[in-house]
Amino acid sequence: SKVLLVDNSGKKIWENTIGGECWGLDISPDASYVTAGCHDGKIYVWDKDGKKLWENSANQQESDANTQQGTRIRWIKFSPDSNYILTGPVEKTAEKTGIYEANTGKLVWSFYTGDWLREGRFSADGKTAYLSSANGTIYSVNATDGSYKWLGNGFHIIPFMLGLSESKGTIISAGNGRAFTA
């Protein structure tokens, strides 16, 4: 697979080859970083010029095909200040989500969600992370240290967060059409 960075006219800025299918892809709000989370269990981070800053393969055990299947990165998102990356799985288990430092790849914290991270978002100020787990639960955690704030259960599997309205205090989730108050 390849990751391409293009400008707003469609002109290719750079292209990098990566190892496998990728469902997670993001560009930092300040456009200084690009990241990809892939099915090979790796997180890739490049600078704006396409230079690889780091690659994290600590999420998998290379010799265990079942573990590799179980740690596919399916979601990845930069914080509003571009300093952190929210992703899952981390620490060799699909049930954990975490935040990495964008420039170093250091894992800052992990949080047990009980199933795959299907989507994750930061609040506008970057102080809260909302984690949507495939087990039907949405968690609100402190983005600085990963401490628990609250959870909501939509009584459905795979709640993809479709919208977050901080001014109205709601998160709209797919599935049974539940709205969770933040």
Secondary structure, DSSP 8 states (H G I E B T S, - for coil): -EEEEE-TTS-EEEEEE-SS-EEEEEE-TTSSEEEEEETTS-EEEEETTS-EEEEE-TTS-TT-HHHHHHT---EEEE-TTSSEEEEE-BTTBTTEEEEEETTT--EEEEEE-SS-EEEEEE-TTSSEEEEEETTSEEEEEETTT--EEEEEE-SSSS--EEEEETTTTEEEESSS--EEE-
